[in-house]
Amino acid sequence: MIYDLLANIGNYRGMNRNLDKAIDYLMTVDINTLPLGKTEIDGDRVFLQVMEARTHELTDESYEVHRDYMDIQIDIDGCEVIETALNGVTPIGEYRPDFQKAAACAGAGGRCVMGPGRFILCMAGEAHGPGGCLEKPEDIKKCVVKVAVADERP
């Protein structure tokens, strides 16, 4: 996982071609102007979803794990906490290809306070619990960029 300022996202180019496409896009677009819903960047290899949500108390069962995609999560308005787990992750139920994730149970390994200007990059297989409240529940607007792990180079 990588947790950093959005202004530094260009430093993470070179790990994966699809990730480079996502980073290049984020460096050239004003995410504050993106519409709610899905925006394709490179078909099903790189796309984003802008959504509104309400933060909540996180529990040991608030985690998710992705198999085929990395996530770049960015708060546009408001502030959420995203918890991370380094081990002790147990899947809950079946993998949901339609949501590209599996629910998981884990103990917190770290706590990232988000908010505008920050991002977290969660690699495939890394459990993370998004949508947590810092002090009390609040409405947020966020952008989640989905980046296919398969790096199909010509």
KOLVOVEX-539559 format. One record per atom (N, C-alpha, C): residue in three letters; atom name; y, z, x. Coordinates in nm, 4 decimals, m for minus. Layout:
# KOLVOVEX-539559
R   tifi   nulum         py         pz         px
R    ALA      CA          Y          Z          X
...
END
This chain:
# KOLVOVEX-539559
R   tifi   nulum         py         pz         px
R    MET       N    m0.1178     0.0000     0.0841
R    MET      CA     0.0000     0.0000     0.0000
R    MET       C     0.1234     0.0000     0.0881
R    ILE       N     0.2257    m0.0622     0.0372
R    ILE      CA     0.3541    m0.0649     0.1066
R    ILE       C     0.4592    m0.0199     0.0068
R    TYR       N     0.5411     0.0739     0.0464
R    TYR      CA     0.6500     0.1266    m0.0368
R    TYR       C     0.7757     0.1141     0.0471
R    ASP       N     0.8741     0.0393    m0.0026
R    ASP      CA     0.9918     0.0118     0.0792
R    ASP       C     1.1079    m0.0289    m0.0116
R    LEU       N     1.2210    m0.0536     0.0526
R    LEU      CA     1.3378    m0.1062    m0.0172
R    LEU       C     1.3190    m0.2555    m0.0396
R    LEU       N     1.3615    m0.3031    m0.1553
R    LEU      CA     1.3494    m0.4448    m0.1874
R    LEU       C     1.4227    m0.5309    m0.0845
R    ALA       N     1.5301    m0.4794    m0.0277
R    ALA      CA     1.6052    m0.5533     0.0743
R    ALA       C     1.5202    m0.5828     0.1979
R    ASN       N     1.4115    m0.5087     0.2172
R    ASN      CA     1.3249    m0.5266     0.3341
R    ASN       C     1.1999    m0.6089     0.3059
R    ILE       N     1.1861    m0.6630     0.1854
R    ILE      CA     1.0599    m0.7274     0.1481
R    ILE       C     1.0255    m0.8462     0.2383
R    GLY       N     1.1241    m0.9127     0.2929
R    GLY      CA     1.0991    m1.0255     0.3826
R    GLY       C     1.0225    m0.9869     0.5077
R    ASN       N     1.0251    m0.8601     0.5438
R    ASN      CA     0.9517    m0.8127     0.6619
R    ASN       C     0.8005    m0.8221     0.6448
R    TYR       N     0.7532    m0.8425     0.5226
R    TYR      CA     0.6099    m0.8396     0.4952
R    TYR       C     0.5498    m0.9786     0.4765
R    ARG       N     0.6235    m1.0819     0.5152
R    ARG      CA     0.5711    m1.2185     0.5127
R    ARG       C     0.4637    m1.2319     0.6206
R    GLY       N     0.3705    m1.3229     0.5983
R    GLY      CA     0.2705    m1.3539     0.6993
R    GLY       C     0.1342    m1.2914     0.6766
R    MET       N     0.1188    m1.2094     0.5744
R    MET      CA    m0.0121    m1.1468     0.5484
R    MET       C    m0.1020    m1.2347     0.4621
R    ASN       N    m0.0408    m1.3138     0.3735
R    ASN      CA    m0.1154    m1.3937     0.2770
R    ASN       C    m0.0201    m1.5009     0.2246
R    ARG       N    m0.0688    m1.6225     0.2156
R    ARG      CA     0.0174    m1.7338     0.1732
R    ARG       C     0.0750    m1.7117     0.0325
R    ASN       N    m0.0071    m1.6625    m0.0592
R    ASN      CA     0.0427    m1.6368    m0.1947
R    ASN       C     0.1462    m1.5251    m0.1947
R    LEU       N     0.1239    m1.4250    m0.1122
R    LEU      CA     0.2219    m1.3167    m0.1007
R    LEU       C     0.3535    m1.3706    m0.0459
R    ASP       N     0.3466    m1.4632     0.0493
R    ASP      CA     0.4687    m1.5248     0.1023
R    ASP       C     0.5472    m1.5955    m0.0081
R    LYS       N     0.4764    m1.6645    m0.0992
R    LYS      CA     0.5435    m1.7320    m0.2112
R    LYS       C     0.6146    m1.6304    m0.3002
R    ALA       N     0.5482    m1.5191    m0.3269
R    ALA      CA     0.6088    m1.4145    m0.4099
R    ALA       C     0.7315    m1.3561    m0.3415
R    ILE       N     0.7201    m1.3283    m0.2137
R    ILE      CA     0.8324    m1.2711    m0.1383
R    ILE       C     0.9490    m1.3681    m0.1348
R    ASP       N     0.9212    m1.4952    m0.1066
R    ASP      CA     1.0284    m1.5954    m0.1039
R    ASP       C     1.0999    m1.6013    m0.2384
R    TYR       N     1.0237    m1.5964    m0.3466
R    TYR      CA     1.0829    m1.5993    m0.4804
R    TYR       C     1.1716    m1.4771    m0.5030
R    LEU       N     1.1203    m1.3599    m0.4697
R    LEU      CA     1.1973    m1.2368    m0.4907
R    LEU       C     1.3236    m1.2321    m0.4053
R    MET       N     1.3225    m1.3005    m0.2917
R    MET      CA     1.4403    m1.3021    m0.2048
R    MET       C     1.5476    m1.3980    m0.2554
R    THR       N     1.5113    m1.4880    m0.3489
R    THR      CA     1.6080    m1.5875    m0.3951
R    THR       C     1.6510    m1.5698    m0.5401
R    VAL       N     1.5840    m1.4828    m0.6152
R    VAL      CA     1.6159    m1.4668    m0.7568
R    VAL       C     1.6808    m1.3301    m0.7806
R    ASP       N     1.7670    m1.3248    m0.8806
R    ASP      CA     1.8221    m1.1968    m0.9253
R    ASP       C     1.7290    m1.1447    m1.0345
R    ILE       N     1.6464    m1.0454    m1.0019
R    ILE      CA     1.5473    m0.9986    m1.0994
R    ILE       C     1.6116    m0.9404    m1.2249
R    ASN       N     1.7378    m0.9011    m1.2153
R    ASN      CA     1.8083    m0.8474    m1.3324
R    ASN       C     1.8291    m0.9525    m1.4406
R    THR       N     1.8193    m1.0804    m1.4048
R    THR      CA     1.8436    m1.1881    m1.5010
R    THR       C     1.7148    m1.2476    m1.5572
R    LEU       N     1.6000    m1.1998    m1.5122
R    LEU      CA     1.4732    m1.2541    m1.5605
R    LEU       C     1.4478    m1.2108    m1.7046
R    PRO       N     1.3946    m1.3019    m1.7876
R    PRO      CA     1.3660    m1.2662    m1.9269
R    PRO       C     1.2406    m1.1799    m1.9374
R    LEU       N     1.2302    m1.1072    m2.0468
R    LEU      CA     1.1071    m1.0337    m2.0753
R    LEU       C     0.9923    m1.1332    m2.0876
R    GLY       N     0.8752    m1.0910    m2.0463
R    GLY      CA     0.7579    m1.1765    m2.0560
R    GLY       C     0.7181    m1.2349    m1.9222
R    LYS       N     0.6318    m1.3346    m1.9300
R    LYS      CA     0.5713    m1.3943    m1.8110
R    LYS       C     0.6557    m1.5083    m1.7562
R    THR       N     0.6691    m1.5117    m1.6244
R    THR      CA     0.7331    m1.6219    m1.5525
R    THR       C     0.6354    m1.6688    m1.4457
R    GLU       N     0.5979    m1.7961    m1.4496
R    GLU      CA     0.5083    m1.8507    m1.3479
R    GLU       C     0.5876    m1.8888    m1.2241
R    ILE       N     0.5346    m1.8531    m1.1096
R    ILE      CA     0.5943    m1.8895    m0.9812
R    ILE       C     0.5089    m1.9978    m0.9162
R    ASP       N     0.3770    m1.9798    m0.9176
R    ASP      CA     0.2817    m2.0793    m0.8673
R    ASP       C     0.1540    m2.0703    m0.9512
R    GLY       N     0.1661    m2.1105    m1.0759
R    GLY      CA     0.0517    m2.1089    m1.1665
R    GLY       C    m0.0093    m1.9706    m1.1803
R    ASP       N    m0.1436    m1.9653    m1.1775
R    ASP      CA    m0.2104    m1.8358    m1.1903
R    ASP       C    m0.2274    m1.7667    m1.0552
R    ARG       N    m0.1766    m1.8285    m0.9483
R    ARG      CA    m0.1835    m1.7658    m0.8156
R    ARG       C    m0.0715    m1.6651    m0.7939
R    VAL       N     0.0480    m1.6960    m0.8458
R    VAL      CA     0.1632    m1.6063    m0.8317
R    VAL       C     0.2452    m1.6149    m0.9603
R    PHE       N     0.2571    m1.5037    m1.0292
R    PHE      CA     0.3388    m1.4991    m1.1500
R    PHE       C     0.3908    m1.3574    m1.1668
R    LEU       N     0.4867    m1.3426    m1.2561
R    LEU      CA     0.5402    m1.2086    m1.2798
R    LEU       C     0.5514    m1.1821    m1.4280
R    GLN       N     0.5599    m1.0555    m1.4588
R    GLN      CA     0.5756    m1.0094    m1.5964
R    GLN       C     0.6896    m0.9083    m1.5978
R    VAL       N     0.7925    m0.9353    m1.6772
R    VAL      CA     0.9000    m0.8382    m1.6971
R    VAL       C     0.8708    m0.7672    m1.8287
R    MET       N     0.8736    m0.6345    m1.8250
R    MET      CA     0.8366    m0.5569    m1.9430
R    MET       C     0.9243    m0.4336    m1.9576
R    GLU       N     0.9256    m0.3807    m2.0779
R    GLU      CA     0.9905    m0.2530    m2.1048
R    GLU       C     0.8811    m0.1526    m2.1373
R    ALA       N     0.8995    m0.0303    m2.0939
R    ALA      CA     0.7985     0.0735    m2.1157
R    ALA       C     0.8667     0.2093    m2.1201
R    ARG       N     0.7923     0.3087    m2.1569
R    ARG      CA     0.8403     0.4469    m2.1552
R    ARG       C     0.7520     0.5235    m2.0571
R    THR       N     0.8144     0.5958    m1.9666
R    THR      CA     0.7378     0.6728    m1.8693
R    THR       C     0.6691     0.7903    m1.9385
R    HIS       N     0.5668     0.8439    m1.8724
R    HIS      CA     0.4861     0.9513    m1.9307
R    HIS       C     0.4284     1.0368    m1.8179
R    GLU       N     0.3733     1.1501    m1.8563
R    GLU      CA     0.3053     1.2347    m1.7578
R    GLU       C     0.1793     1.1629    m1.7110
R    LEU       N     0.1594     1.1574    m1.5811
R    LEU      CA     0.0385     1.0963    m1.5270
R    LEU       C    m0.0728     1.2006    m1.5186
R    THR       N    m0.1951     1.1551    m1.5387
R    THR      CA    m0.3124     1.2413    m1.5256
R    THR       C    m0.4064     1.1779    m1.4235
R    ASP       N    m0.5158     1.2457    m1.3959
R    ASP      CA    m0.6153     1.1897    m1.3044
R    ASP       C    m0.6764     1.0609    m1.3583
R    GLU       N    m0.6590     1.0339    m1.4879
R    GLU      CA    m0.7153     0.9136    m1.5491
R    GLU       C    m0.6102     0.8059    m1.5744
R    SER       N    m0.4942     0.8155    m1.5110
R    SER      CA    m0.3849     0.7203    m1.5320
R    SER       C    m0.3877     0.6028    m1.4349
R    TYR       N    m0.4908     0.5934    m1.3542
R    TYR      CA    m0.4941     0.4930    m1.2483
R    TYR       C    m0.5507     0.3601    m1.2950
R    GLU       N    m0.5169     0.2571    m1.2201
R    GLU      CA    m0.5736     0.1246    m1.2408
R    GLU       C    m0.6060     0.0655    m1.1040
R    VAL       N    m0.7029    m0.0246    m1.1035
R    VAL      CA    m0.7442    m0.0926    m0.9810
R    VAL       C    m0.7603    m0.2403    m1.0139
R    HIS       N    m0.7094    m0.3260    m0.9278
R    HIS      CA    m0.7211    m0.4704    m0.9461
R    HIS       C    m0.8219    m0.5270    m0.8474
R    ARG       N    m0.8905    m0.6308    m0.8885
R    ARG      CA    m0.9927    m0.6929    m0.8053
R    ARG       C    m0.9413    m0.8203    m0.7383
R    ASP       N    m0.8772    m0.9055    m0.8139
R    ASP      CA    m0.8405    m1.0386    m0.7658
R    ASP       C    m0.6924    m1.0552    m0.7354
R    TYR       N    m0.6125    m0.9550    m0.7669
R    TYR      CA    m0.4675    m0.9650    m0.7494
R    TYR       C    m0.4105    m0.8431    m0.6792
R    MET       N    m0.3038    m0.8676    m0.6062
R    MET      CA    m0.2170    m0.7615    m0.5561
R    MET       C    m0.1055    m0.7461    m0.6589
R    ASP       N    m0.0433    m0.6305    m0.6629
R    ASP      CA     0.0731    m0.6046    m0.7490
R    ASP       C     0.1944    m0.5768    m0.6621
R    ILE       N     0.3072    m0.6353    m0.6983
R    ILE      CA     0.4360    m0.5896    m0.6462
R    ILE       C     0.5085    m0.5341    m0.7678
R    GLN       N     0.5359    m0.4048    m0.7690
R    GLN      CA     0.6016    m0.3420    m0.8831
R    GLN       C     0.7434    m0.3023    m0.8450
R    ILE       N     0.8379    m0.3388    m0.9330
R    ILE      CA     0.9805    m0.3168    m0.9080
R    ILE       C     1.0446    m0.2675    m1.0372
R    ASP       N     1.1128    m0.1550    m1.0327
R    ASP      CA     1.1902    m0.1101    m1.1487
R    ASP       C     1.3234    m0.1840    m1.1509
R    ILE       N     1.3579    m0.2379    m1.2672
R    ILE      CA     1.4861    m0.3060    m1.2849
R    ILE       C     1.5890    m0.2077    m1.3396
R    ASP       N     1.5516    m0.1339    m1.4432
R    ASP      CA     1.6354    m0.0286    m1.5020
R    ASP       C     1.5503     0.0964    m1.5176
R    GLY       N     1.6097     0.2109    m1.4909
R    GLY      CA     1.5369     0.3361    m1.5039
R    GLY       C     1.4576     0.3666    m1.3783
R    CYS       N     1.3776     0.4711    m1.3877
R    CYS      CA     1.3027     0.5175    m1.2709
R    CYS       C     1.1672     0.5712    m1.3140
R    GLU       N     1.0643     0.5233    m1.2506
R    GLU      CA     0.9293     0.5730    m1.2752
R    GLU       C     0.8714     0.6291    m1.1459
R    VAL       N     0.7637     0.7023    m1.1603
R    VAL      CA     0.6851     0.7489    m1.0466
R    VAL       C     0.5544     0.6708    m1.0490
R    ILE       N     0.5143     0.6201    m0.9334
R    ILE      CA     0.3838     0.5561    m0.9206
R    ILE       C     0.3028     0.6402    m0.8229
R    GLU       N     0.1922     0.6933    m0.8722
R    GLU      CA     0.1052     0.7722    m0.7854
R    GLU       C     0.0023     0.6800    m0.7217
R    THR       N    m0.0400     0.7158    m0.6016
R    THR      CA    m0.1384     0.6372    m0.5284
R    THR       C    m0.2566     0.7258    m0.4924
R    ALA       N    m0.3714     0.6652    m0.4777
R    ALA      CA    m0.4924     0.7394    m0.4403
R    ALA       C    m0.5576     0.6702    m0.3219
R    LEU       N    m0.5958     0.7479    m0.2244
R    LEU      CA    m0.6589     0.6923    m0.1056
R    LEU       C    m0.8108     0.6990    m0.1116
R    ASN       N    m0.8648     0.7929    m0.1894
R    ASN      CA    m1.0099     0.8036    m0.2025
R    ASN       C    m1.0426     0.8770    m0.3317
R    GLY       N    m1.1691     0.8956    m0.3567
R    GLY      CA    m1.2103     0.9667    m0.4772
R    GLY       C    m1.1830     0.8904    m0.6043
R    VAL       N    m1.1854     0.7564    m0.5971
R    VAL      CA    m1.1552     0.6727    m0.7130
R    VAL       C    m1.2850     0.6413    m0.7871
R    THR       N    m1.2858     0.6684    m0.9170
R    THR      CA    m1.4023     0.6420    m1.0007
R    THR       C    m1.3613     0.5503    m1.1150
R    PRO       N    m1.4221     0.4304    m1.1254
R    PRO      CA    m1.3892     0.3420    m1.2381
R    PRO       C    m1.4232     0.4081    m1.3714
R    ILE       N    m1.3425     0.3793    m1.4720
R    ILE      CA    m1.3669     0.4269    m1.6083
R    ILE       C    m1.3908     0.3023    m1.6931
R    GLY       N    m1.5116     0.2821    m1.7363
R    GLY      CA    m1.5419     0.1641    m1.8168
R    GLY       C    m1.5557     0.0393    m1.7312
R    GLU       N    m1.5543    m0.0743    m1.7992
R    GLU      CA    m1.5754    m0.2034    m1.7350
R    GLU       C    m1.4446    m0.2638    m1.6843
R    TYR       N    m1.4578    m0.3525    m1.5861
R    TYR      CA    m1.3429    m0.4301    m1.5393
R    TYR       C    m1.2991    m0.5223    m1.6523
R    ARG       N    m1.1684    m0.5300    m1.6766
R    ARG      CA    m1.1133    m0.6114    m1.7856
R    ARG       C    m1.0466    m0.7358    m1.7284
R    PRO       N    m1.1178    m0.8497    m1.7216
R    PRO      CA    m1.0573    m0.9704    m1.6653
R    PRO       C    m0.9322    m1.0147    m1.7412
R    ASP       N    m0.9283    m0.9889    m1.8729
R    ASP      CA    m0.8113    m1.0290    m1.9507
R    ASP       C    m0.6860    m0.9527    m1.9083
R    PHE       N    m0.7025    m0.8308    m1.8567
R    PHE      CA    m0.5899    m0.7524    m1.8057
R    PHE       C    m0.5886    m0.7494    m1.6532
R    GLN       N    m0.6900    m0.8127    m1.5917
R    GLN      CA    m0.7025    m0.8195    m1.4458
R    GLN       C    m0.7041    m0.6814    m1.3815
R    LYS       N    m0.7673    m0.5859    m1.4492
R    LYS      CA    m0.7724    m0.4514    m1.3926
R    LYS       C    m0.8848    m0.3708    m1.4555
R    ALA       N    m0.9160    m0.2615    m1.3888
R    ALA      CA    m1.0079    m0.1615    m1.4417
R    ALA       C    m0.9346    m0.0290    m1.4434
R    ALA       N    m0.9586     0.0496    m1.5464
R    ALA      CA    m0.9038     0.1853    m1.5486
R    ALA       C    m0.9843     0.2682    m1.4497
R    ALA       N    m0.9198     0.3675    m1.3918
R    ALA      CA    m0.9877     0.4497    m1.2920
R    ALA       C    m0.9383     0.5932    m1.2994
R    CYS       N    m1.0219     0.6816    m1.2514
R    CYS      CA    m0.9891     0.8231    m1.2397
R    CYS       C    m0.9766     0.8543    m1.0912
R    ALA       N    m0.8717     0.9251    m1.0527
R    ALA      CA    m0.8508     0.9586    m0.9113
R    ALA       C    m0.7557     1.0760    m0.9008
R    GLY       N    m0.7633     1.1441    m0.7917
R    GLY      CA    m0.6658     1.2480    m0.7616
R    GLY       C    m0.5511     1.1848    m0.6848
R    ALA       N    m0.4319     1.2345    m0.7045
R    ALA      CA    m0.3146     1.1754    m0.6393
R    ALA       C    m0.3242     1.1884    m0.4879
R    GLY       N    m0.2899     1.0808    m0.4199
R    GLY      CA    m0.2835     1.0828    m0.2746
R    GLY       C    m0.1398     1.0762    m0.2280
R    GLY       N    m0.0549     1.0196    m0.3109
R    GLY      CA     0.0863     1.0074    m0.2783
R    GLY       C     0.1654     0.9819    m0.4044
R    ARG       N     0.2938     1.0013    m0.3954
R    ARG      CA     0.3821     0.9882    m0.5111
R    ARG       C     0.5035     0.9083    m0.4677
R    CYS       N     0.5215     0.7902    m0.5241
R    CYS      CA     0.6338     0.7033    m0.4899
R    CYS       C     0.7354     0.7067    m0.6030
R    VAL       N     0.8553     0.7520    m0.5725
R    VAL      CA     0.9636     0.7510    m0.6701
R    VAL       C     1.0283     0.6138    m0.6619
R    MET       N     1.0215     0.5427    m0.7718
R    MET      CA     1.0699     0.4052    m0.7738
R    MET       C     1.2193     0.4035    m0.8059
R    GLY       N     1.2607     0.3157    m0.8960
R    GLY      CA     1.4013     0.2987    m0.9275
R    GLY       C     1.4486     0.1659    m0.8714
R    PRO       N     1.5600     0.1145    m0.9222
R    PRO      CA     1.6116    m0.0133    m0.8758
R    PRO       C     1.6287    m0.0156    m0.7233
R    GLY       N     1.5936    m0.1305    m0.6647
R    GLY      CA     1.6104    m0.1481    m0.5207
R    GLY       C     1.4904    m0.1076    m0.4378
R    ARG       N     1.3826    m0.0635    m0.5024
R    ARG      CA     1.2610    m0.0244    m0.4310
R    ARG       C     1.1431    m0.1044    m0.4856
R    PHE       N     1.0396    m0.1189    m0.4037
R    PHE      CA     0.9181    m0.1841    m0.4510
R    PHE       C     0.7961    m0.1147    m0.3932
R    ILE       N     0.6846    m0.1353    m0.4601
R    ILE      CA     0.5554    m0.0940    m0.4058
R    ILE       C     0.4630    m0.2145    m0.4146
R    LEU       N     0.3926    m0.2412    m0.3064
R    LEU      CA     0.2917    m0.3462    m0.3014
R    LEU       C     0.1564    m0.2772    m0.2971
R    CYS       N     0.0766    m0.2992    m0.4005
R    CYS      CA    m0.0574    m0.2417    m0.4086
R    CYS       C    m0.1573    m0.3545    m0.3875
R    MET       N    m0.2367    m0.3430    m0.2833
R    MET      CA    m0.3374    m0.4439    m0.2528
R    MET       C    m0.4525    m0.4330    m0.3527
R    ALA       N    m0.5304    m0.5395    m0.3651
R    ALA      CA    m0.6493    m0.5358    m0.4502
R    ALA       C    m0.7391    m0.4220    m0.4029
R    GLY       N    m0.7922    m0.3469    m0.4975
R    GLY      CA    m0.8808    m0.2360    m0.4651
R    GLY       C    m0.8107    m0.1039    m0.4424
R    GLU       N    m0.6790    m0.1043    m0.4362
R    GLU      CA    m0.6042     0.0201    m0.4149
R    GLU       C    m0.5630     0.0791    m0.5496
R    ALA       N    m0.6117     0.1980    m0.5785
R    ALA      CA    m0.5823     0.2634    m0.7061
R    ALA       C    m0.4380     0.3116    m0.7087
R    HIS       N    m0.3729     0.2862    m0.8214
R    HIS      CA    m0.2347     0.3309    m0.8394
R    HIS       C    m0.2128     0.3648    m0.9863
R    GLY       N    m0.1274     0.4630    m1.0089
R    GLY      CA    m0.0963     0.5091    m1.1437
R    GLY       C     0.0503     0.4849    m1.1736
R    PRO       N     0.0838     0.3720    m1.2372
R    PRO      CA     0.2241     0.3423    m1.2675
R    PRO       C     0.2717     0.4116    m1.3947
R    GLY       N     0.4015     0.4109    m1.4149
R    GLY      CA     0.4591     0.4580    m1.5405
R    GLY       C     0.4794     0.6069    m1.5528
R    GLY       N     0.4703     0.6785    m1.4431
R    GLY      CA     0.4892     0.8227    m1.4487
R    GLY       C     0.6353     0.8612    m1.4621
R    CYS       N     0.6596     0.9748    m1.5263
R    CYS      CA     0.7980     1.0214    m1.5403
R    CYS       C     0.8331     1.1139    m1.4241
R    LEU       N     0.9584     1.1078    m1.3838
R    LEU      CA     1.0064     1.1906    m1.2738
R    LEU       C     1.0305     1.3329    m1.3227
R    GLU       N     1.1156     1.3490    m1.4216
R    GLU      CA     1.1438     1.4815    m1.4785
R    GLU       C     1.1069     1.4864    m1.6263
R    LYS       N     1.1479     1.3832    m1.6987
R    LYS      CA     1.1153     1.3740    m1.8407
R    LYS       C     1.0960     1.2263    m1.8739
R    PRO       N     1.0236     1.1952    m1.9815
R    PRO      CA     1.0016     1.0554    m2.0177
R    PRO       C     1.1336     0.9805    m2.0373
R    GLU       N     1.1350     0.8554    m1.9916
R    GLU      CA     1.2533     0.7707    m2.0089
R    GLU       C     1.2103     0.6261    m2.0260
R    ASP       N     1.2987     0.5470    m2.0862
R    ASP      CA     1.2734     0.4043    m2.1014
R    ASP       C     1.3057     0.3340    m1.9704
R    ILE       N     1.2181     0.2427    m1.9316
R    ILE      CA     1.2409     0.1647    m1.8106
R    ILE       C     1.2196     0.0171    m1.8403
R    LYS       N     1.2740    m0.0647    m1.7541
R    LYS      CA     1.2467    m0.2080    m1.7535
R    LYS       C     1.1972    m0.2381    m1.6135
R    LYS       N     1.0847    m0.3085    m1.6042
R    LYS      CA     1.0271    m0.3319    m1.4723
R    LYS       C     0.9718    m0.4729    m1.4603
R    CYS       N     0.9498    m0.5111    m1.3378
R    CYS      CA     0.8935    m0.6410    m1.3031
R    CYS       C     0.7658    m0.6155    m1.2238
R    VAL       N     0.6564    m0.6767    m1.2672
R    VAL      CA     0.5306    m0.6687    m1.1937
R    VAL       C     0.4928    m0.8103    m1.1524
R    VAL       N     0.4874    m0.8328    m1.0218
R    VAL      CA     0.4484    m0.9629    m0.9685
R    VAL       C     0.2999    m0.9566    m0.9357
R    LYS       N     0.2240    m1.0506    m0.9896
R    LYS      CA     0.0802    m1.0591    m0.9640
R    LYS       C     0.0583    m1.1681    m0.8592
R    VAL       N    m0.0133    m1.1319    m0.7523
R    VAL      CA    m0.0351    m1.2220    m0.6394
R    VAL       C    m0.1855    m1.2337    m0.6155
R    ALA       N    m0.2397    m1.3539    m0.6309
R    ALA      CA    m0.3830    m1.3742    m0.6099
R    ALA       C    m0.4200    m1.3443    m0.4654
R    VAL       N    m0.5290    m1.2711    m0.4487
R    VAL      CA    m0.5777    m1.2374    m0.3153
R    VAL       C    m0.6324    m1.3615    m0.2463
R    ALA       N    m0.7012    m1.4479    m0.3222
R    ALA      CA    m0.7575    m1.5699    m0.2642
R    ALA       C    m0.6449    m1.6521    m0.2037
R    ASP       N    m0.6524    m1.6692    m0.0733
R    ASP      CA    m0.5477    m1.7381     0.0029
R    ASP       C    m0.6005    m1.8758     0.0391
R    GLU       N    m0.5857    m1.9690    m0.0523
R    GLU      CA    m0.6425    m2.1026    m0.0336
R    GLU       C    m0.5493    m2.1882     0.0502
R    ARG       N    m0.5781    m2.1931     0.1773
R    ARG      CA    m0.4970    m2.2733     0.2692
R    ARG       C    m0.5580    m2.4122     0.2825
R    PRO       N    m0.4721    m2.5152     0.2913
R    PRO      CA    m0.5249    m2.6524     0.3091
R    PRO       C    m0.5902    m2.6696     0.4452
END
